[in-house]
Amino acid sequence: MSLVNWLSDVRDDIEWAAAVRARRREKANAMHPRRARVHETTTGERLADQAAGLIGSWRFLIVQACLLAAWVLVNAIRLAGFDPPPFILLNLCLSFQAAFTGPVLLIAANRAAQRDRKRDDAEAAEVDTSAAILAEMRQLVADLHTHTTCAGHTTIGQTAERLTAVYPVVPAKPAPRKRAAKSAPTGQAS
């Protein structure tokens, strides 16, 4: 076997293994929609999610409040004196921080909305599938009620009734409530 053929076989094996991994990943993602989002996100989106998690935390708020208080105290009593009392440099730093914080939070909020939409779609598909299975089970039980067996003159309907007594089937829709009839006051015709 030549080196070219061997390298070609290795490349084919690698491609085959990659295809198998992709099929396994697709199957796992189809069964668990929350796993799918890890492979779909870009590095920037993951960084935005992490930054939004940090910015929206109490730790960040407390650390920022302490830094601002220290900045104001140091410059108010003129220990360092690099930013005198209108605190123009502090205002510039806070504006710079706000310019980046706003878009990062919007990116994270959009990602959260996408995740919620995908989760809702997956749950709706699961409910639809469950409803279809339940409807099919009801139809099968109804079909069992209409057929009889030859042995022992026991109907399949009786067997199905015994099965549903042990494993109750959820009714198609709840029975309507009976309203209490309003009684007319005595002495008046209704």
C-alpha positions as a Markdown table, in Angstrom:
| # | Residue | x | y | z |
|---|---|---|---|---|
| 1 | Met | 0.0 | 0.0 | 0.0 |
| 2 | Ser | 1.4 | 3.3 | -1.0 |
| 3 | Leu | 1.6 | 6.3 | 1.3 |
| 4 | Val | -1.0 | 8.2 | -0.8 |
| 5 | Asn | -3.5 | 5.4 | -0.5 |
| 6 | Trp | -2.9 | 5.1 | 3.3 |
| 7 | Leu | -3.4 | 8.9 | 3.7 |
| 8 | Ser | -6.5 | 8.7 | 1.7 |
| 9 | Asp | -7.8 | 5.9 | 3.9 |
| 10 | Val | -7.0 | 7.9 | 7.0 |
| 11 | Arg | -8.8 | 10.9 | 5.7 |
| 12 | Asp | -11.8 | 8.8 | 4.9 |
| 13 | Asp | -11.8 | 7.3 | 8.4 |
| 14 | Ile | -11.6 | 10.8 | 9.9 |
| 15 | Glu | -14.5 | 12.1 | 7.8 |
| 16 | Trp | -16.5 | 9.0 | 8.7 |
| 17 | Ala | -15.9 | 9.5 | 12.4 |
| 18 | Ala | -16.8 | 13.2 | 12.1 |
| 19 | Ala | -20.1 | 12.3 | 10.4 |
| 20 | Val | -20.9 | 9.7 | 13.2 |
| 21 | Arg | -20.2 | 12.4 | 15.8 |
| 22 | Ala | -22.4 | 14.9 | 14.0 |
| 23 | Arg | -25.2 | 12.4 | 13.8 |
| 24 | Arg | -24.9 | 11.5 | 17.5 |
| 25 | Arg | -24.9 | 15.3 | 18.4 |
| 26 | Glu | -28.0 | 15.9 | 16.3 |
| 27 | Lys | -29.8 | 13.0 | 17.9 |
| 28 | Ala | -28.8 | 14.2 | 21.4 |
| 29 | Asn | -29.8 | 17.8 | 20.6 |
| 30 | Ala | -33.2 | 16.6 | 19.2 |
| 31 | Met | -33.9 | 14.8 | 22.4 |
| 32 | His | -32.6 | 17.6 | 24.6 |
| 33 | Pro | -33.2 | 21.1 | 23.1 |
| 34 | Arg | -31.2 | 22.8 | 25.9 |
| 35 | Arg | -28.0 | 21.0 | 24.8 |
| 36 | Ala | -28.4 | 22.4 | 21.2 |
| 37 | Arg | -27.8 | 26.0 | 22.3 |
| 38 | Val | -24.2 | 25.3 | 23.4 |
| 39 | His | -23.2 | 24.4 | 19.9 |
| 40 | Glu | -25.1 | 27.2 | 18.3 |
| 41 | Thr | -23.7 | 30.2 | 20.2 |
| 42 | Thr | -20.7 | 32.1 | 19.1 |
| 43 | Thr | -17.9 | 33.1 | 21.3 |
| 44 | Gly | -19.1 | 36.7 | 21.4 |
| 45 | Glu | -22.6 | 35.6 | 22.5 |
| 46 | Arg | -21.2 | 33.5 | 25.3 |
| 47 | Leu | -19.0 | 36.4 | 26.4 |
| 48 | Ala | -22.0 | 38.7 | 26.4 |
| 49 | Asp | -23.9 | 36.2 | 28.5 |
| 50 | Gln | -21.1 | 36.0 | 31.0 |
| 51 | Ala | -20.6 | 39.7 | 31.1 |
| 52 | Ala | -24.3 | 40.3 | 31.7 |
| 53 | Gly | -24.3 | 37.8 | 34.5 |
| 54 | Leu | -21.4 | 39.7 | 36.1 |
| 55 | Ile | -22.9 | 43.2 | 35.5 |
| 56 | Gly | -26.2 | 42.1 | 36.9 |
| 57 | Ser | -24.8 | 40.8 | 40.1 |
| 58 | Trp | -24.7 | 42.3 | 43.6 |
| 59 | Arg | -21.0 | 41.8 | 43.7 |
| 60 | Phe | -20.5 | 44.1 | 40.8 |
| 61 | Leu | -22.8 | 46.7 | 42.2 |
| 62 | Ile | -21.1 | 46.7 | 45.6 |
| 63 | Val | -17.6 | 46.8 | 44.1 |
| 64 | Gln | -18.5 | 49.7 | 41.8 |
| 65 | Ala | -20.2 | 51.7 | 44.6 |
| 66 | Cys | -17.0 | 51.2 | 46.7 |
| 67 | Leu | -14.8 | 52.3 | 43.9 |
| 68 | Leu | -16.9 | 55.4 | 43.2 |
| 69 | Ala | -17.0 | 56.3 | 46.9 |
| 70 | Ala | -13.2 | 55.9 | 47.1 |
| 71 | Trp | -12.7 | 58.0 | 43.9 |
| 72 | Val | -14.9 | 60.8 | 45.2 |
| 73 | Leu | -13.3 | 60.8 | 48.7 |
| 74 | Val | -9.7 | 60.7 | 47.4 |
| 75 | Asn | -10.3 | 63.6 | 45.1 |
| 76 | Ala | -12.6 | 65.6 | 47.4 |
| 77 | Ile | -10.0 | 65.8 | 50.2 |
| 78 | Arg | -7.3 | 66.3 | 47.6 |
| 79 | Leu | -5.1 | 63.3 | 48.6 |
| 80 | Ala | -4.3 | 62.5 | 45.0 |
| 81 | Gly | -6.0 | 65.4 | 43.3 |
| 82 | Phe | -6.0 | 64.0 | 39.8 |
| 83 | Asp | -9.8 | 64.7 | 39.3 |
| 84 | Pro | -11.0 | 67.9 | 41.0 |
| 85 | Pro | -14.6 | 68.2 | 42.2 |
| 86 | Pro | -16.7 | 68.4 | 39.1 |
| 87 | Phe | -15.2 | 64.9 | 38.6 |
| 88 | Ile | -14.9 | 65.2 | 34.8 |
| 89 | Leu | -12.6 | 62.2 | 34.5 |
| 90 | Leu | -15.0 | 60.1 | 36.6 |
| 91 | Asn | -17.9 | 61.2 | 34.4 |
| 92 | Leu | -15.9 | 60.2 | 31.3 |
| 93 | Cys | -15.1 | 56.7 | 32.8 |
| 94 | Leu | -18.7 | 56.1 | 33.7 |
| 95 | Ser | -19.9 | 57.2 | 30.2 |
| 96 | Phe | -17.3 | 54.8 | 28.7 |
| 97 | Gln | -18.6 | 52.0 | 30.9 |
| 98 | Ala | -22.2 | 52.7 | 30.0 |
| 99 | Ala | -21.4 | 52.8 | 26.3 |
| 100 | Phe | -20.3 | 49.2 | 26.5 |
| 101 | Thr | -22.6 | 47.9 | 29.2 |
| 102 | Gly | -25.8 | 48.8 | 27.3 |
| 103 | Pro | -25.1 | 46.8 | 24.1 |
| 104 | Val | -23.8 | 43.8 | 26.1 |
| 105 | Leu | -26.9 | 43.7 | 28.2 |
| 106 | Leu | -29.1 | 43.9 | 25.0 |
| 107 | Ile | -27.2 | 41.1 | 23.4 |
| 108 | Ala | -27.7 | 38.9 | 26.5 |
| 109 | Ala | -31.4 | 39.8 | 26.6 |
| 110 | Asn | -31.8 | 38.9 | 22.9 |
| 111 | Arg | -30.0 | 35.5 | 23.6 |
| 112 | Ala | -32.3 | 34.9 | 26.5 |
| 113 | Ala | -35.3 | 35.6 | 24.4 |
| 114 | Gln | -34.0 | 33.2 | 21.7 |
| 115 | Arg | -33.5 | 30.5 | 24.3 |
| 116 | Asp | -37.0 | 31.0 | 25.7 |
| 117 | Arg | -38.5 | 30.8 | 22.2 |
| 118 | Lys | -36.6 | 27.6 | 21.4 |
| 119 | Arg | -37.6 | 26.1 | 24.7 |
| 120 | Asp | -41.2 | 27.1 | 24.2 |
| 121 | Asp | -41.2 | 25.6 | 20.6 |
| 122 | Ala | -39.7 | 22.3 | 22.0 |
| 123 | Glu | -42.3 | 22.1 | 24.8 |
| 124 | Ala | -45.1 | 22.8 | 22.3 |
| 125 | Ala | -43.8 | 20.0 | 20.0 |
| 126 | Glu | -43.6 | 17.7 | 23.0 |
| 127 | Val | -47.2 | 18.6 | 24.0 |
| 128 | Asp | -48.4 | 18.0 | 20.4 |
| 129 | Thr | -46.6 | 14.6 | 20.3 |
| 130 | Ser | -48.1 | 13.7 | 23.7 |
| 131 | Ala | -51.6 | 14.7 | 22.5 |
| 132 | Ala | -51.2 | 12.6 | 19.3 |
| 133 | Ile | -50.1 | 9.6 | 21.3 |
| 134 | Leu | -53.0 | 10.0 | 23.7 |
| 135 | Ala | -55.5 | 10.4 | 20.9 |
| 136 | Glu | -54.1 | 7.2 | 19.3 |
| 137 | Met | -54.4 | 5.4 | 22.6 |
| 138 | Arg | -58.0 | 6.5 | 23.0 |
| 139 | Gln | -58.8 | 5.3 | 19.5 |
| 140 | Leu | -57.2 | 1.9 | 20.2 |
| 141 | Val | -59.2 | 1.5 | 23.4 |
| 142 | Ala | -62.4 | 2.5 | 21.4 |
| 143 | Asp | -61.5 | -0.1 | 18.8 |
| 144 | Leu | -60.9 | -2.7 | 21.5 |
| 145 | His | -64.5 | -2.1 | 22.8 |
| 146 | Thr | -66.0 | -2.9 | 19.4 |
| 147 | His | -64.2 | -6.2 | 18.8 |
| 148 | Thr | -64.7 | -9.5 | 20.6 |
| 149 | Thr | -62.6 | -12.6 | 21.1 |
| 150 | Cys | -63.6 | -16.1 | 20.3 |
| 151 | Ala | -62.2 | -17.8 | 23.4 |
| 152 | Gly | -64.3 | -17.8 | 26.5 |
| 153 | His | -66.9 | -15.2 | 25.2 |
| 154 | Thr | -65.0 | -12.5 | 27.0 |
| 155 | Thr | -65.1 | -9.3 | 25.0 |
| 156 | Ile | -62.0 | -7.3 | 24.4 |
| 157 | Gly | -64.1 | -4.3 | 25.6 |
| 158 | Gln | -64.3 | -5.9 | 29.1 |
| 159 | Thr | -60.6 | -6.5 | 29.0 |
| 160 | Ala | -60.0 | -2.9 | 28.1 |
| 161 | Glu | -62.3 | -1.8 | 30.9 |
| 162 | Arg | -60.2 | -3.8 | 33.3 |
| 163 | Leu | -57.0 | -2.4 | 31.9 |
| 164 | Thr | -58.3 | 1.2 | 32.1 |
| 165 | Ala | -59.4 | 0.6 | 35.7 |
| 166 | Val | -55.8 | -0.3 | 36.5 |
| 167 | Tyr | -54.2 | 2.2 | 34.2 |
| 168 | Pro | -56.7 | 5.1 | 33.9 |
| 169 | Val | -56.7 | 7.0 | 30.6 |
| 170 | Val | -57.0 | 10.7 | 30.7 |
| 171 | Pro | -60.4 | 11.8 | 29.3 |
| 172 | Ala | -60.5 | 13.7 | 26.1 |
| 173 | Lys | -61.9 | 16.8 | 27.7 |
| 174 | Pro | -63.3 | 17.5 | 31.2 |
| 175 | Ala | -67.0 | 16.8 | 31.7 |
| 176 | Pro | -69.1 | 20.0 | 31.7 |
| 177 | Arg | -70.1 | 21.2 | 35.1 |
| 178 | Lys | -73.7 | 21.1 | 36.0 |
| 179 | Arg | -74.9 | 24.5 | 37.1 |
| 180 | Ala | -77.3 | 24.7 | 40.0 |
| 181 | Ala | -80.7 | 25.8 | 38.9 |
| 182 | Lys | -81.6 | 29.2 | 40.2 |
| 183 | Ser | -84.7 | 29.0 | 42.3 |
| 184 | Ala | -87.2 | 31.7 | 41.8 |
| 185 | Pro | -88.2 | 33.5 | 44.9 |
| 186 | Thr | -91.5 | 32.3 | 46.4 |
| 187 | Gly | -94.6 | 34.1 | 45.2 |
| 188 | Gln | -93.2 | 34.9 | 41.8 |
| 189 | Ala | -93.9 | 33.0 | 38.6 |
| 190 | Ser | -90.8 | 31.9 | 36.7 |
